């Protein structure tokens, strides 16, 4: 068991896949996994099946568990239905008695609750290290309390011995830092984060208000609040159906989704996207990507995070590695601040 670890930071190496996302290695008990570092999800998920040998090759490379490999989590943490990408599937919740990361040190206190995802979810998500720390337990949450599970960062006092309050994903240097101390100096002009739980979001997505959106070079002016979500588990960008329906993104009618009831629709008419964010001191930070970036694509997705969606609540644009992968994203979760360099 032992005392608290001496260091305040956990520095982990990152590997980049052909799809642009970053992954890091973790051991749960005696088993190793390669986890996609995902700022857009809250949980640690690994593929689970009745036979790991029958998993598709892509998932087998990330690691896999079978039903008897780990102890089931407490009875109140029953299996849940989770939505990733365009599909939903079943996740069973387990507990690992020990946790260790490559380049880090073993957790000192107890275990970690994590999800074993069925093949439907795993095919969409892969194995994930989710970096969303907080969920929404209020009565107005669009996710009922019975569906919420312990997040990876929320469990840090158990598996590491310290609370984690921030992280830095350094794409060029291929490093992930998890920290028990703020990483952004108070004197730095940072981006103020917006807490979407006020609008009913079931988890605290890492996002900012969008000051200006340009699609194919043209300004798009939505009437409702537009939020930019930082999502390192995503390759290109995703725009909510509500945003596309309201603004048409300046695209011709034939380039727009014909069936908005579908969860995900590719937007082939979008050649470039530029998002301007405003810092605490009023400076503009512009994130852009387009056809010159091999990872770039745009799709329209169904977003049902907010109370009254899709008729009310913010619009969303999720920015993936085509926007973030070549820079350094730092997020001080508890302070509600972020920087991107």
C-alpha positions as CSV (number, residue, x, y, z in Angstrom):
1,X,0.0,0.0,0.0
2,X,2.6,2.6,1.1
3,X,2.5,6.4,1.2
4,X,1.9,9.0,-1.4
5,X,4.2,9.0,-4.4
6,X,6.9,11.7,-4.2
7,X,6.4,13.2,-7.7
8,X,3.5,15.5,-8.6
9,X,3.6,14.6,-12.3
10,X,3.2,11.4,-14.2
11,X,5.0,11.6,-17.5
12,X,4.1,9.0,-20.1
13,X,5.4,8.4,-23.7
14,X,3.0,8.6,-26.6
15,X,2.9,6.7,-29.9
16,X,1.0,8.0,-32.9
17,X,-1.1,5.7,-35.1
18,X,-1.6,6.0,-38.8
19,X,-4.9,7.6,-38.0
20,X,-3.2,10.4,-36.1
21,X,-4.4,9.6,-32.6
22,X,-1.9,9.2,-29.7
23,X,-1.8,6.1,-27.5
24,X,0.1,5.1,-24.3
25,X,0.7,1.8,-22.6
26,X,-0.9,0.7,-19.3
27,X,-0.9,-2.5,-17.3
28,X,-4.1,-3.6,-15.4
29,X,-3.0,-6.3,-13.1
30,X,-0.6,-8.4,-15.2
31,X,-2.2,-7.5,-18.6
32,X,-0.9,-4.9,-20.9
33,X,-3.0,-2.5,-23.1
34,X,-2.3,0.2,-25.6
35,X,-4.8,3.0,-24.9
36,X,-5.9,5.9,-27.1
37,X,-5.5,9.2,-25.2
38,X,-8.9,10.7,-25.5
39,X,-9.8,14.1,-24.1
40,X,-13.4,13.5,-25.4
41,X,-14.4,10.6,-23.1
42,X,-14.3,10.0,-19.4
43,X,-13.6,6.3,-18.9
44,X,-10.8,3.7,-19.3
45,X,-12.2,1.2,-21.8
46,X,-10.6,-2.0,-23.2
47,X,-12.0,-4.5,-25.7
48,X,-13.8,-7.4,-24.0
49,X,-15.1,-10.6,-25.7
50,X,-15.9,-14.2,-25.0
51,X,-12.7,-15.0,-26.9
52,X,-9.9,-12.5,-27.3
53,X,-8.4,-14.7,-30.1
54,X,-11.4,-13.9,-32.2
55,X,-11.0,-10.1,-31.9
56,X,-10.3,-8.2,-35.2
57,X,-6.5,-7.6,-35.6
58,X,-6.8,-3.9,-34.9
59,X,-8.4,-4.5,-31.5
60,X,-6.1,-7.4,-30.7
61,X,-3.1,-5.0,-30.9
62,X,-4.7,-2.8,-28.2
63,X,-5.2,-5.7,-25.8
64,X,-8.4,-7.6,-24.8
65,X,-9.9,-9.2,-21.7
66,X,-12.2,-12.2,-21.3
67,X,-15.0,-12.4,-18.7
68,X,-13.0,-14.1,-16.0
69,X,-9.8,-12.1,-16.3
70,X,-10.9,-9.5,-13.8
71,X,-13.2,-9.2,-10.8
72,X,-16.5,-7.5,-11.6
73,X,-16.9,-4.1,-10.0
74,X,-19.4,-3.5,-7.2
75,X,-23.0,-4.7,-7.8
76,X,-24.3,-1.1,-8.1
77,X,-22.0,-0.6,-11.1
78,X,-24.1,-2.7,-13.5
79,X,-23.4,-3.0,-17.2
80,X,-24.3,0.1,-19.2
81,X,-25.1,1.1,-22.7
82,X,-22.5,3.5,-24.1
83,X,-22.6,5.4,-27.4
84,X,-19.3,5.9,-29.3
85,X,-19.2,7.2,-32.8
86,X,-22.3,6.1,-34.7
87,X,-23.1,3.1,-32.6
88,X,-24.1,2.0,-29.1
89,X,-23.2,-1.2,-27.2
90,X,-22.8,-2.8,-23.9
91,X,-20.0,-2.1,-21.4
92,X,-19.3,-4.3,-18.4
93,X,-17.5,-2.8,-15.4
94,X,-14.5,-4.5,-13.8
95,X,-11.9,-3.6,-11.2
96,X,-8.1,-4.0,-11.6
97,X,-6.2,-4.5,-8.4
98,X,-3.1,-2.8,-9.6
99,X,-2.3,-0.1,-12.3
100,X,1.0,0.9,-13.9
101,X,1.9,3.0,-16.8
102,X,4.9,2.8,-19.1
103,X,7.5,5.3,-17.8
104,X,5.3,5.9,-14.7
105,X,5.0,4.1,-11.4
106,X,2.5,1.6,-10.0
107,X,-0.6,2.8,-8.3
108,X,-0.3,2.4,-4.6
109,X,-3.8,2.2,-3.3
110,X,-6.4,-0.3,-4.3
111,X,-7.6,-0.6,-7.9
112,X,-9.2,1.1,-10.8
113,X,-12.8,0.6,-12.1
114,X,-12.7,0.3,-15.9
115,X,-15.0,-0.8,-18.7
116,X,-14.9,-3.9,-20.8
117,X,-16.5,-2.9,-24.1
118,X,-18.3,-5.3,-26.4
119,X,-17.3,-5.6,-30.0
120,X,-19.8,-3.0,-31.2
121,X,-18.4,-0.3,-28.9
122,X,-14.8,-1.5,-29.3
123,X,-14.9,-1.3,-33.1
124,X,-16.0,2.3,-32.8
125,X,-13.8,3.5,-29.9
126,X,-10.9,1.1,-29.6
127,X,-9.2,1.0,-26.1
128,X,-9.4,4.4,-24.4
129,X,-7.8,6.4,-21.7
130,X,-10.5,9.0,-21.2
131,X,-9.3,12.4,-19.7
132,X,-12.7,13.9,-18.9
133,X,-12.6,14.1,-15.1
134,X,-16.1,15.1,-13.9
135,X,-19.6,13.8,-14.6
136,X,-22.9,15.5,-14.1
137,X,-25.0,14.1,-11.2
138,X,-27.6,16.9,-11.2
139,X,-31.3,16.3,-11.9
140,X,-31.0,18.2,-15.2
141,X,-28.3,15.9,-16.6
142,X,-29.1,14.2,-19.9
143,X,-27.3,11.1,-18.6
144,X,-29.2,9.6,-15.6
145,X,-27.1,9.0,-12.5
146,X,-27.6,5.2,-13.0
147,X,-25.6,5.4,-16.2
148,X,-22.6,7.2,-14.8
149,X,-19.5,5.4,-13.8
150,X,-16.2,6.4,-12.1
151,X,-13.8,8.3,-14.4
152,X,-10.1,7.5,-14.8
153,X,-9.0,10.9,-13.5
154,X,-11.6,11.0,-10.8
155,X,-10.2,7.8,-9.4
156,X,-6.6,9.0,-9.3
157,X,-6.5,9.3,-5.5
158,X,-7.1,5.6,-5.4
159,X,-4.8,4.3,-8.1
160,X,-2.0,6.9,-7.8
161,X,-2.4,8.4,-4.4
162,X,-2.9,12.0,-5.5
163,X,-5.7,13.9,-7.1
164,X,-5.0,14.9,-10.7
165,X,-6.0,18.4,-11.7
166,X,-4.5,18.9,-15.1
167,X,-2.7,17.3,-18.1
168,X,-0.5,18.3,-21.1
169,X,-0.5,16.4,-24.4
170,X,2.7,17.4,-26.2
171,X,2.2,16.1,-29.8
172,X,5.6,17.1,-31.2
173,X,7.5,15.5,-28.3
174,X,5.1,12.6,-28.0
175,X,4.6,13.0,-24.2
176,X,1.6,13.0,-21.9
177,X,1.9,14.6,-18.5
178,X,-0.8,14.0,-15.8
179,X,-0.3,16.4,-12.9
180,X,-1.5,16.9,-9.4
181,X,-0.6,20.6,-9.7
182,X,-1.8,23.4,-12.1
183,X,0.3,23.4,-15.3
184,X,-0.6,26.8,-16.6
185,X,1.0,29.8,-14.7
186,X,-1.5,32.3,-13.3
187,X,0.2,35.0,-15.4
188,X,-0.4,33.1,-18.7
189,X,-3.2,34.4,-21.0
190,X,-5.2,31.2,-21.2
191,X,-8.4,30.1,-22.8
192,X,-11.4,30.1,-20.3
193,X,-13.1,26.7,-20.4
194,X,-16.9,26.5,-20.6
195,X,-18.6,23.9,-18.4
196,X,-21.3,22.3,-20.6
197,X,-22.9,20.6,-17.6
198,X,-24.8,23.8,-17.0
199,X,-26.7,23.0,-20.2
200,X,-27.4,19.3,-19.2
201,X,-24.2,17.6,-20.6
202,X,-23.7,14.4,-18.7
203,X,-20.0,14.9,-18.6
204,X,-17.7,17.9,-18.4
205,X,-16.4,18.0,-22.0
206,X,-13.3,20.1,-22.5
207,X,-14.6,23.0,-24.5
208,X,-14.5,26.8,-25.2
209,X,-17.0,29.3,-26.7
210,X,-16.4,29.9,-30.4
211,X,-15.9,33.5,-31.3
212,X,-15.9,32.9,-35.1
213,X,-16.4,29.9,-37.4
214,X,-15.3,29.8,-41.0
215,X,-16.1,27.0,-43.4
216,X,-14.4,27.0,-46.8
217,X,-13.3,30.5,-46.0
218,X,-16.8,31.9,-45.4
219,X,-18.0,33.1,-42.0
220,X,-20.8,30.9,-40.5
221,X,-23.0,32.8,-38.0
222,X,-25.2,30.5,-35.8
223,X,-27.8,32.1,-33.6
224,X,-27.1,29.9,-30.7
225,X,-24.0,29.4,-28.6
226,X,-21.3,27.4,-30.4
227,X,-18.8,25.3,-28.4
228,X,-15.5,23.9,-29.6
229,X,-14.7,20.6,-28.0
230,X,-11.1,19.4,-27.8
231,X,-11.2,15.7,-28.7
232,X,-7.8,14.0,-29.2
233,X,-9.6,10.7,-29.8
234,X,-11.0,12.1,-33.0
235,X,-9.1,12.5,-36.3
236,X,-10.9,15.2,-38.2
237,X,-13.8,17.3,-37.0
238,X,-17.4,16.8,-36.2
239,X,-20.2,19.4,-36.4
240,X,-23.5,18.9,-34.7
241,X,-26.6,18.2,-36.8
242,X,-28.2,21.3,-35.2
243,X,-25.4,23.6,-36.4
244,X,-25.6,22.2,-40.0
245,X,-29.4,22.4,-40.0
246,X,-29.4,26.0,-38.8
247,X,-26.6,27.5,-40.9
248,X,-26.2,25.1,-43.8
249,X,-22.5,26.0,-43.4
250,X,-22.7,28.0,-46.6
251,X,-22.9,24.8,-48.6
252,X,-25.1,24.1,-51.6
253,X,-28.2,22.0,-50.8
254,X,-26.9,18.9,-52.5
255,X,-23.9,18.9,-50.1
256,X,-26.1,18.8,-47.0
257,X,-27.3,15.7,-45.2
258,X,-30.5,14.4,-46.7
259,X,-31.4,12.4,-43.5
260,X,-30.6,14.2,-40.3
261,X,-31.9,11.2,-38.3
262,X,-28.7,9.3,-39.0
263,X,-26.1,9.6,-36.2
264,X,-23.2,10.4,-38.5
265,X,-23.0,11.8,-42.0
266,X,-19.8,12.7,-44.0
267,X,-19.7,16.3,-45.2
268,X,-17.8,16.0,-48.4
269,X,-18.4,19.6,-49.4
270,X,-16.3,20.9,-46.4
271,X,-12.8,21.6,-47.6
272,X,-11.5,23.7,-44.7
273,X,-12.6,24.7,-41.1
274,X,-11.3,27.6,-39.0
275,X,-12.3,28.2,-35.4
276,X,-11.4,31.4,-33.5
277,X,-11.4,31.3,-29.7
278,X,-11.0,34.2,-27.3
279,X,-8.4,34.2,-24.4
280,X,-8.9,35.7,-21.0
281,X,-7.3,38.9,-22.2
282,X,-9.3,39.1,-25.3
283,X,-6.7,37.8,-27.8
284,X,-7.8,35.5,-30.6
285,X,-6.5,31.9,-30.9
286,X,-7.3,30.4,-34.3
287,X,-7.3,26.7,-35.0
288,X,-7.6,25.6,-38.6
289,X,-7.3,22.6,-40.8
290,X,-8.3,21.6,-44.3
291,X,-7.6,19.5,-47.4
292,X,-3.8,20.1,-47.1
293,X,-3.8,18.1,-43.8
294,X,-4.0,14.3,-44.5
295,X,-6.0,13.7,-41.3
296,X,-8.7,16.3,-42.2
297,X,-12.3,15.3,-42.8
298,X,-15.7,16.8,-41.6
299,X,-18.8,15.0,-40.6
300,X,-22.2,15.9,-39.2
301,X,-23.1,14.1,-36.0
302,X,-26.1,13.7,-33.7
303,X,-25.4,15.5,-30.4
304,X,-27.9,14.8,-27.7
305,X,-25.8,16.0,-24.7
306,X,-28.0,19.0,-23.8
307,X,-31.4,19.5,-22.2
308,X,-34.0,20.1,-24.9
309,X,-31.6,19.1,-27.8
310,X,-31.7,19.5,-30.7
311,X,-34.2,22.4,-30.5
312,X,-32.3,24.1,-27.7
313,X,-28.8,24.0,-26.2
314,X,-25.5,24.9,-27.7
315,X,-24.2,23.8,-31.1
316,X,-21.0,21.8,-31.1
317,X,-17.9,21.5,-33.2
318,X,-15.4,18.8,-32.0
319,X,-11.8,19.3,-33.1
320,X,-9.6,16.3,-33.5
321,X,-6.0,15.6,-34.3
322,X,-6.1,17.4,-37.7
323,X,-6.3,20.5,-35.6
324,X,-4.5,19.5,-32.4
325,X,-1.9,16.8,-33.3
326,X,0.9,19.2,-34.2
327,X,0.8,21.3,-31.0
328,X,0.7,21.2,-27.3
329,X,-2.6,21.1,-25.5
330,X,-2.5,21.9,-21.8
331,X,-5.7,21.7,-19.6
332,X,-6.0,22.7,-16.0
333,X,-9.3,21.0,-15.3
334,X,-9.9,22.3,-11.8
335,X,-9.0,25.8,-12.7
336,X,-11.1,25.8,-15.9
337,X,-8.2,27.0,-18.1
338,X,-6.5,25.7,-21.2
339,X,-3.7,26.7,-23.7
340,X,-2.8,25.4,-27.1
341,X,0.6,26.2,-28.6
